[in-house]
């Protein structure tokens, strides 16, 4: 069963119960309702690591160029993702890269 990520306050609560309160990990699980893995991770790492993910293919300059092109005219706004790629970037970026960039930027 998938569980939600703990907030900083929840992680601090777990660490307080463990280190100051002297409670065992299973007792903390019983009291809080969090999973055992979540409790172990909160005790081990006080600050969660940044979640990894695939970095964007386009750089900031290329993203800005894409936004300026798309918002320049009605014709440009109606272009397909593949057509945008071939017109603007000579086919360097695929349809998915164009689509995901526009979605991530709110277009």
N, CA, C and O atoms as a GROMACS GRO file, in nm:
protein
  428
    1UNK      N    1   0.084  -0.117   0.000
    1UNK     CA    2   0.000   0.000   0.000
    1UNK      C    3   0.090   0.124   0.000
    1UNK      O    4   0.179   0.136   0.083
    2UNK      N    5   0.065   0.215  -0.093
    2UNK     CA    6   0.143   0.338  -0.102
    2UNK      C    7   0.099   0.436   0.006
    2UNK      O    8  -0.020   0.451   0.035
    3UNK      N    9   0.196   0.503   0.064
    3UNK     CA   10   0.167   0.602   0.167
    3UNK      C   11   0.217   0.738   0.121
    3UNK      O   12   0.307   0.748   0.038
    4UNK      N   13   0.158   0.842   0.177
    4UNK     CA   14   0.199   0.977   0.142
    4UNK      C   15   0.331   1.010   0.211
    4UNK      O   16   0.366   0.951   0.313
    5UNK      N   17   0.403   1.104   0.153
    5UNK     CA   18   0.528   1.149   0.213
    5UNK      C   19   0.498   1.228   0.340
    5UNK      O   20   0.397   1.298   0.350
    6UNK      N   21   0.586   1.215   0.437
    6UNK     CA   22   0.568   1.285   0.563
    6UNK      C   23   0.612   1.430   0.551
    6UNK      O   24   0.706   1.462   0.478
    7UNK      N   25   0.543   1.518   0.620
    7UNK     CA   26   0.583   1.658   0.624
    7UNK      C   27   0.698   1.673   0.724
    7UNK      O   28   0.730   1.581   0.799
    8UNK      N   29   0.760   1.791   0.722
    8UNK     CA   30   0.870   1.816   0.816
    8UNK      C   31   0.820   1.807   0.960
    8UNK      O   32   0.892   1.757   1.047
    9UNK      N   33   0.700   1.856   0.987
    9UNK     CA   34   0.644   1.852   1.122
    9UNK      C   35   0.622   1.708   1.168
    9UNK      O   36   0.648   1.674   1.283
   10UNK      N   37   0.574   1.623   1.077
   10UNK     CA   38   0.551   1.482   1.112
   10UNK      C   39   0.684   1.411   1.138
   10UNK      O   40   0.695   1.330   1.230
   11UNK      N   41   0.785   1.444   1.057
   11UNK     CA   42   0.918   1.384   1.078
   11UNK      C   43   0.976   1.428   1.212
   11UNK      O   44   1.037   1.348   1.283
   12UNK      N   45   0.955   1.556   1.247
   12UNK     CA   46   1.004   1.608   1.375
   12UNK      C   47   0.932   1.540   1.491
   12UNK      O   48   0.994   1.509   1.594
   13UNK      N   49   0.802   1.516   1.475
   13UNK     CA   50   0.725   1.446   1.579
   13UNK      C   51   0.781   1.306   1.602
   13UNK      O   52   0.798   1.264   1.717
   14UNK      N   53   0.810   1.235   1.496
   14UNK     CA   54   0.864   1.099   1.507
   14UNK      C   55   1.000   1.102   1.577
   14UNK      O   56   1.027   1.021   1.665
   15UNK      N   57   1.086   1.196   1.537
   15UNK     CA   58   1.219   1.205   1.598
   15UNK      C   59   1.209   1.240   1.746
   15UNK      O   60   1.287   1.189   1.828
   16UNK      N   61   1.114   1.325   1.782
   16UNK     CA   62   1.094   1.361   1.923
   16UNK      C   63   1.048   1.240   2.003
   16UNK      O   64   1.099   1.215   2.112
   17UNK      N   65   0.953   1.165   1.949
   17UNK     CA   66   0.905   1.046   2.020
   17UNK      C   67   1.017   0.943   2.038
   17UNK      O   68   1.025   0.875   2.140
   18UNK      N   69   1.102   0.932   1.938
   18UNK     CA   70   1.208   0.831   1.943
   18UNK      C   71   1.324   0.874   2.034
   18UNK      O   72   1.364   0.799   2.123
   19UNK      N   73   1.376   0.994   2.011
   19UNK     CA   74   1.496   1.036   2.084
   19UNK      C   75   1.463   1.091   2.223
   19UNK      O   76   1.531   1.056   2.320
   20UNK      N   77   1.364   1.175   2.235
   20UNK     CA   78   1.330   1.236   2.364
   20UNK      C   79   1.238   1.145   2.445
   20UNK      O   80   1.259   1.126   2.565
   21UNK      N   81   1.137   1.091   2.380
   21UNK     CA   82   1.040   1.008   2.449
   21UNK      C   83   1.089   0.867   2.476
   21UNK      O   84   1.036   0.798   2.562
   22UNK      N   85   1.190   0.823   2.403
   22UNK     CA   86   1.246   0.689   2.424
   22UNK      C   87   1.156   0.576   2.377
   22UNK      O   88   1.170   0.462   2.422
   23UNK      N   89   1.062   0.606   2.286
   23UNK     CA   90   0.972   0.502   2.236
   23UNK      C   91   1.039   0.420   2.127
   23UNK      O   92   1.125   0.468   2.054
   24UNK      N   93   0.997   0.295   2.118
   24UNK     CA   94   1.050   0.209   2.012
   24UNK      C   95   0.982   0.240   1.879
   24UNK      O   96   0.877   0.304   1.876
   25UNK      N   97   1.042   0.196   1.770
   25UNK     CA   98   0.985   0.220   1.638
   25UNK      C   99   0.846   0.157   1.623
   25UNK      O  100   0.755   0.224   1.573
   26UNK      N  101   0.826   0.032   1.664
   26UNK     CA  102   0.691  -0.026   1.654
   26UNK      C  103   0.587   0.050   1.737
   26UNK      O  104   0.471   0.060   1.698
   27UNK      N  105   0.628   0.102   1.852
   27UNK     CA  106   0.535   0.178   1.937
   27UNK      C  107   0.497   0.310   1.868
   27UNK      O  108   0.382   0.353   1.876
   28UNK      N  109   0.595   0.373   1.801
   28UNK     CA  110   0.567   0.498   1.728
   28UNK      C  111   0.471   0.470   1.613
   28UNK      O  112   0.380   0.549   1.587
   29UNK      N  113   0.490   0.356   1.543
   29UNK     CA  114   0.400   0.317   1.435
   29UNK      C  115   0.259   0.301   1.488
   29UNK      O  116   0.162   0.346   1.426
   30UNK      N  117   0.248   0.237   1.604
   30UNK     CA  118   0.117   0.213   1.666
   30UNK      C  119   0.050   0.344   1.706
   30UNK      O  120  -0.070   0.361   1.686
   31UNK      N  121   0.127   0.437   1.763
   31UNK     CA  122   0.072   0.564   1.810
   31UNK      C  123   0.034   0.659   1.695
   31UNK      O  124  -0.071   0.723   1.700
   32UNK      N  125   0.119   0.666   1.594
   32UNK     CA  126   0.100   0.766   1.489
   32UNK      C  127   0.022   0.715   1.368
   32UNK      O  128  -0.046   0.793   1.301
   33UNK      N  129   0.030   0.587   1.341
   33UNK     CA  130  -0.037   0.532   1.224
   33UNK      C  131   0.048   0.539   1.098
   33UNK      O  132   0.001   0.500   0.991
   34UNK      N  133   0.171   0.587   1.107
   34UNK     CA  134   0.261   0.590   0.993
   34UNK      C  135   0.319   0.451   0.973
   34UNK      O  136   0.313   0.367   1.063
   35UNK      N  137   0.373   0.426   0.856
   35UNK     CA  138   0.434   0.297   0.828
   35UNK      C  139   0.569   0.283   0.896
   35UNK      O  140   0.633   0.382   0.931
   36UNK      N  141   0.612   0.159   0.914
   36UNK     CA  142   0.741   0.134   0.979
   36UNK      C  143   0.855   0.192   0.896
   36UNK      O  144   0.950   0.248   0.951
   37UNK      N  145   0.846   0.179   0.765
   37UNK     CA  146   0.950   0.235   0.678
   37UNK      C  147   0.958   0.386   0.689
   37UNK      O  148   1.066   0.444   0.686
   38UNK      N  149   0.842   0.450   0.701
   38UNK     CA  150   0.839   0.595   0.716
   38UNK      C  151   0.905   0.636   0.848
   38UNK      O  152   0.979   0.734   0.853
   39UNK      N  153   0.876   0.562   0.953
   39UNK     CA  154   0.934   0.593   1.084
   39UNK      C  155   1.085   0.574   1.081
   39UNK      O  156   1.160   0.659   1.130
   40UNK      N  157   1.130   0.463   1.023
   40UNK     CA  158   1.274   0.437   1.015
   40UNK      C  159   1.345   0.546   0.936
   40UNK      O  160   1.452   0.593   0.976
   41UNK      N  161   1.286   0.586   0.824
   41UNK     CA  162   1.346   0.689   0.738
   41UNK      C  163   1.349   0.824   0.810
   41UNK      O  164   1.447   0.898   0.797
   42UNK      N  165   1.244   0.856   0.883
   42UNK     CA  166   1.239   0.984   0.954
   42UNK      C  167   1.344   0.990   1.065
   42UNK      O  168   1.400   1.096   1.092
   43UNK      N  169   1.370   0.877   1.127
   43UNK     CA  170   1.471   0.872   1.233
   43UNK      C  171   1.611   0.879   1.173
   43UNK      O  172   1.699   0.947   1.227
   44UNK      N  173   1.631   0.810   1.063
   44UNK     CA  174   1.763   0.804   1.000
   44UNK      C  175   1.802   0.936   0.934
   44UNK      O  176   1.914   0.984   0.954
   45UNK      N  177   1.711   0.995   0.857
   45UNK     CA  178   1.739   1.118   0.783
   45UNK      C  179   1.644   1.228   0.828
   45UNK      O  180   1.526   1.224   0.790
   46UNK      N  181   1.690   1.325   0.907
   46UNK     CA  182   1.600   1.431   0.953
   46UNK      C  183   1.547   1.517   0.838
   46UNK      O  184   1.435   1.568   0.846
   47UNK      N  185   1.626   1.533   0.732
   47UNK     CA  186   1.583   1.612   0.617
   47UNK      C  187   1.570   1.518   0.498
   47UNK      O  188   1.668   1.452   0.461
   48UNK      N  189   1.452   1.509   0.438
   48UNK     CA  190   1.436   1.417   0.325
   48UNK      C  191   1.519   1.461   0.206
   48UNK      O  192   1.540   1.580   0.183
   49UNK      N  193   1.567   1.362   0.130
   49UNK     CA  194   1.644   1.393   0.011
   49UNK      C  195   1.550   1.443  -0.099
   49UNK      O  196   1.432   1.408  -0.102
   50UNK      N  197   1.605   1.523  -0.186
   50UNK     CA  198   1.526   1.574  -0.297
   50UNK      C  199   1.486   1.456  -0.385
   50UNK      O  200   1.568   1.369  -0.414
   51UNK      N  201   1.360   1.454  -0.427
   51UNK     CA  202   1.313   1.346  -0.512
   51UNK      C  203   1.374   1.360  -0.649
   51UNK      O  204   1.371   1.467  -0.710
   52UNK      N  205   1.430   1.251  -0.696
   52UNK     CA  206   1.494   1.256  -0.827
   52UNK      C  207   1.391   1.247  -0.938
   52UNK      O  208   1.279   1.201  -0.916
   53UNK      N  209   1.428   1.290  -1.050
   53UNK     CA  210   1.343   1.284  -1.167
   53UNK      C  211   1.426   1.316  -1.289
   53UNK      O  212   1.537   1.368  -1.278
   54UNK      N  213   1.374   1.285  -1.402
   54UNK     CA  214   1.447   1.311  -1.525
   54UNK      C  215   1.454   1.463  -1.546
   54UNK      O  216   1.352   1.531  -1.538
   55UNK      N  217   1.574   1.517  -1.573
   55UNK     CA  218   1.584   1.660  -1.596
   55UNK      C  219   1.521   1.699  -1.730
   55UNK      O  220   1.516   1.617  -1.822
   56UNK      N  221   1.473   1.823  -1.742
   56UNK     CA  222   1.414   1.867  -1.868
   56UNK      C  223   1.517   1.864  -1.981
   56UNK      O  224   1.635   1.892  -1.961
   57UNK      N  225   1.471   1.829  -2.100
   57UNK     CA  226   1.559   1.820  -2.216
   57UNK      C  227   1.598   1.960  -2.264
   57UNK      O  228   1.712   1.983  -2.303
   58UNK      N  229   1.503   2.052  -2.260
   58UNK     CA  230   1.527   2.189  -2.308
   58UNK      C  231   1.587   2.275  -2.199
   58UNK      O  232   1.552   2.264  -2.082
   59UNK      N  233   1.678   2.360  -2.240
   59UNK     CA  234   1.737   2.457  -2.149
   59UNK      C  235   1.644   2.577  -2.134
   59UNK      O  236   1.547   2.589  -2.209
   60UNK      N  237   1.673   2.667  -2.041
   60UNK     CA  238   1.588   2.784  -2.018
   60UNK      C  239   1.576   2.874  -2.141
   60UNK      O  240   1.469   2.929  -2.167
   61UNK      N  241   1.685   2.889  -2.217
   61UNK     CA  242   1.680   2.975  -2.336
   61UNK      C  243   1.587   2.916  -2.441
   61UNK      O  244   1.510   2.989  -2.504
   62UNK      N  245   1.595   2.785  -2.460
   62UNK     CA  246   1.510   2.719  -2.558
   62UNK      C  247   1.364   2.721  -2.514
   62UNK      O  248   1.274   2.735  -2.597
   63UNK      N  249   1.340   2.706  -2.386
   63UNK     CA  250   1.203   2.714  -2.334
   63UNK      C  251   1.145   2.853  -2.360
   63UNK      O  252   1.030   2.866  -2.401
   64UNK      N  253   1.225   2.956  -2.334
   64UNK     CA  254   1.180   3.092  -2.356
   64UNK      C  255   1.151   3.116  -2.504
   64UNK      O  256   1.052   3.181  -2.539
   65UNK      N  257   1.238   3.064  -2.590
   65UNK     CA  258   1.219   3.077  -2.735
   65UNK      C  259   1.088   3.008  -2.778
   65UNK      O  260   1.014   3.062  -2.861
   66UNK      N  261   1.061   2.891  -2.722
   66UNK     CA  262   0.938   2.818  -2.754
   66UNK      C  263   0.815   2.898  -2.710
   66UNK      O  264   0.719   2.910  -2.786
   67UNK      N  265   0.817   2.951  -2.589
   67UNK     CA  266   0.704   3.028  -2.537
   67UNK      C  267   0.680   3.152  -2.622
   67UNK      O  268   0.566   3.183  -2.657
   68UNK      N  269   0.787   3.223  -2.655
   68UNK     CA  270   0.772   3.344  -2.737
   68UNK      C  271   0.714   3.310  -2.873
   68UNK      O  272   0.630   3.383  -2.924
   69UNK      N  273   0.759   3.199  -2.932
   69UNK     CA  274   0.709   3.160  -3.064
   69UNK      C  275   0.562   3.121  -3.058
   69UNK      O  276   0.483   3.163  -3.143
   70UNK      N  277   0.526   3.042  -2.959
   70UNK     CA  278   0.388   2.994  -2.947
   70UNK      C  279   0.291   3.109  -2.920
   70UNK      O  280   0.180   3.110  -2.972
   71UNK      N  281   0.332   3.205  -2.840
   71UNK     CA  282   0.243   3.315  -2.804
   71UNK      C  283   0.247   3.430  -2.904
   71UNK      O  284   0.173   3.527  -2.889
   72UNK      N  285   0.332   3.421  -3.007
   72UNK     CA  286   0.347   3.530  -3.104
   72UNK      C  287   0.225   3.547  -3.194
   72UNK      O  288   0.187   3.660  -3.225
   73UNK      N  289   0.163   3.437  -3.235
   73UNK     CA  290   0.049   3.450  -3.326
   73UNK      C  291  -0.049   3.335  -3.308
   73UNK      O  292  -0.017   3.232  -3.248
   74UNK      N  293  -0.167   3.355  -3.362
   74UNK     CA  294  -0.271   3.253  -3.355
   74UNK      C  295  -0.230   3.128  -3.434
   74UNK      O  296  -0.258   3.015  -3.394
   75UNK      N  297  -0.164   3.150  -3.546
   75UNK     CA  298  -0.117   3.039  -3.631
   75UNK      C  299  -0.017   2.952  -3.554
   75UNK      O  300  -0.023   2.829  -3.559
   76UNK      N  301   0.074   3.017  -3.485
   76UNK     CA  302   0.176   2.943  -3.409
   76UNK      C  303   0.113   2.864  -3.294
   76UNK      O  304   0.158   2.753  -3.263
   77UNK      N  305   0.009   2.920  -3.231
   77UNK     CA  306  -0.057   2.851  -3.121
   77UNK      C  307  -0.126   2.724  -3.166
   77UNK      O  308  -0.140   2.629  -3.089
   78UNK      N  309  -0.168   2.720  -3.291
   78UNK     CA  310  -0.242   2.605  -3.342
   78UNK      C  311  -0.153   2.499  -3.406
   78UNK      O  312  -0.203   2.397  -3.453
   79UNK      N  313  -0.024   2.520  -3.408
   79UNK     CA  314   0.069   2.422  -3.464
   79UNK      C  315   0.073   2.297  -3.377
   79UNK      O  316   0.057   2.305  -3.255
   80UNK      N  317   0.095   2.183  -3.440
   80UNK     CA  318   0.113   2.059  -3.365
   80UNK      C  319   0.251   2.055  -3.302
   80UNK      O  320   0.339   2.134  -3.336
   81UNK      N  321   0.270   1.962  -3.209
   81UNK     CA  322   0.398   1.953  -3.139
   81UNK      C  323   0.512   1.918  -3.235
   81UNK      O  324   0.621   1.974  -3.224
   82UNK      N  325   0.489   1.826  -3.326
   82UNK     CA  326   0.592   1.787  -3.423
   82UNK      C  327   0.624   1.903  -3.517
   82UNK      O  328   0.740   1.926  -3.551
   83UNK      N  329   0.521   1.974  -3.558
   83UNK     CA  330   0.541   2.090  -3.646
   83UNK      C  331   0.620   2.199  -3.574
   83UNK      O  332   0.706   2.264  -3.635
   84UNK      N  333   0.593   2.221  -3.447
   84UNK     CA  334   0.670   2.318  -3.367
   84UNK      C  335   0.816   2.276  -3.361
   84UNK      O  336   0.906   2.359  -3.374
   85UNK      N  337   0.839   2.147  -3.342
   85UNK     CA  338   0.975   2.096  -3.333
   85UNK      C  339   1.053   2.119  -3.461
   85UNK      O  340   1.167   2.166  -3.458
   86UNK      N  341   0.991   2.086  -3.574
   86UNK     CA  342   1.062   2.101  -3.702
   86UNK      C  343   1.077   2.248  -3.742
   86UNK      O  344   1.180   2.286  -3.797
   87UNK      N  345   0.977   2.330  -3.715
   87UNK     CA  346   0.982   2.471  -3.753
   87UNK      C  347   1.081   2.549  -3.667
   87UNK      O  348   1.161   2.627  -3.717
   88UNK      N  349   1.074   2.527  -3.539
   88UNK     CA  350   1.150   2.609  -3.445
   88UNK      C  351   1.289   2.555  -3.414
   88UNK      O  352   1.385   2.631  -3.405
   89UNK      N  353   1.300   2.423  -3.398
   89UNK     CA  354   1.426   2.364  -3.354
   89UNK      C  355   1.487   2.267  -3.455
   89UNK      O  356   1.577   2.190  -3.420
   90UNK      N  357   1.440   2.270  -3.580
   90UNK     CA  358   1.490   2.182  -3.686
   90UNK      C  359   1.484   2.035  -3.647
   90UNK      O  360   1.570   1.957  -3.686
   91UNK      N  361   1.382   1.997  -3.571
   91UNK     CA  362   1.361   1.857  -3.534
   91UNK      C  363   1.453   1.804  -3.425
   91UNK      O  364   1.458   1.683  -3.403
   92UNK      N  365   1.526   1.891  -3.356
   92UNK     CA  366   1.617   1.847  -3.251
   92UNK      C  367   1.540   1.785  -3.134
   92UNK      O  368   1.583   1.685  -3.077
   93UNK      N  369   1.426   1.845  -3.099
   93UNK     CA  370   1.344   1.795  -2.989
   93UNK      C  371   1.222   1.724  -3.046
   93UNK      O  372   1.166   1.767  -3.146
   94UNK      N  373   1.181   1.617  -2.981
   94UNK     CA  374   1.066   1.540  -3.024
   94UNK      C  375   0.935   1.602  -2.977
   94UNK      O  376   0.932   1.699  -2.903
   95UNK      N  377   0.826   1.540  -3.023
   95UNK     CA  378   0.692   1.586  -2.985
   95UNK      C  379   0.674   1.585  -2.834
   95UNK      O  380   0.620   1.680  -2.776
   96UNK      N  381   0.720   1.477  -2.771
   96UNK     CA  382   0.700   1.461  -2.627
   96UNK      C  383   0.774   1.571  -2.550
   96UNK      O  384   0.722   1.623  -2.451
   97UNK      N  385   0.895   1.606  -2.595
   97UNK     CA  386   0.973   1.710  -2.526
   97UNK      C  387   0.902   1.845  -2.536
   97UNK      O  388   0.897   1.920  -2.439
   98UNK      N  389   0.847   1.875  -2.654
   98UNK     CA  390   0.775   2.001  -2.673
   98UNK      C  391   0.649   2.001  -2.586
   98UNK      O  392   0.621   2.098  -2.516
   99UNK      N  393   0.573   1.891  -2.592
   99UNK     CA  394   0.447   1.882  -2.518
   99UNK      C  395   0.471   1.893  -2.367
   99UNK      O  396   0.402   1.968  -2.299
  100UNK      N  397   0.567   1.818  -2.316
  100UNK     CA  398   0.591   1.818  -2.172
  100UNK      C  399   0.643   1.954  -2.124
  100UNK      O  400   0.611   1.998  -2.014
  101UNK      N  401   0.723   2.020  -2.206
  101UNK     CA  402   0.774   2.153  -2.170
  101UNK      C  403   0.659   2.253  -2.161
  101UNK      O  404   0.650   2.330  -2.066
  102UNK      N  405   0.572   2.251  -2.262
  102UNK     CA  406   0.458   2.345  -2.259
  102UNK      C  407   0.365   2.316  -2.142
  102UNK      O  408   0.315   2.410  -2.080
  103UNK      N  409   0.341   2.190  -2.112
  103UNK     CA  410   0.254   2.156  -1.998
  103UNK      C  411   0.316   2.197  -1.866
  103UNK      O  412   0.247   2.250  -1.778
  104UNK      N  413   0.447   2.173  -1.852
  104UNK     CA  414   0.515   2.206  -1.728
  104UNK      C  415   0.512   2.357  -1.704
  104UNK      O  416   0.504   2.402  -1.589
  105UNK      N  417   0.518   2.436  -1.814
  105UNK     CA  418   0.518   2.580  -1.802
  105UNK      C  419   0.377   2.641  -1.800
  105UNK      O  420   0.362   2.763  -1.792
  106UNK      N  421   0.276   2.555  -1.807
  106UNK     CA  422   0.139   2.602  -1.792
  106UNK      C  423   0.069   2.642  -1.920
  106UNK      O  424  -0.026   2.721  -1.916
  107UNK      N  425   0.114   2.592  -2.035
  107UNK     CA  426   0.050   2.625  -2.163
  107UNK      C  427  -0.024   2.507  -2.220
  107UNK      O  428  -0.084   2.518  -2.327
   0.00000   0.00000   0.00000
